[in-house]
Amino acid sequence: MAKKTINRLKVVLAEQGRTNKWLAEKLGKNTATVSRWCTNEMQPSLETLIEIAKILGVDVRDLIISTKNDK
């Protein structure tokens, strides 16, 4: 079963010219953890997602793939 892309973290970081390492340092997290979020192997908690949105200056909804058009 293929893993489902749930978050857009990698895309938003790229749009802002930021790296996984930069985000990991801002969050006080391990770079491997942030990398796994970016590849959608794991997902950050909702609280962490909100913290990431604040750090990146985006709406938390910008970090999540919309399910509105899924059928």
Summary of the structure (lengths in Angstrom):
residues: 71
radius of gyration: 11.8
end to end distance: 18.5
largest distance: 38.0
contacts: 158
relative contact order: 0.21
helix: 54%
strand: 3%
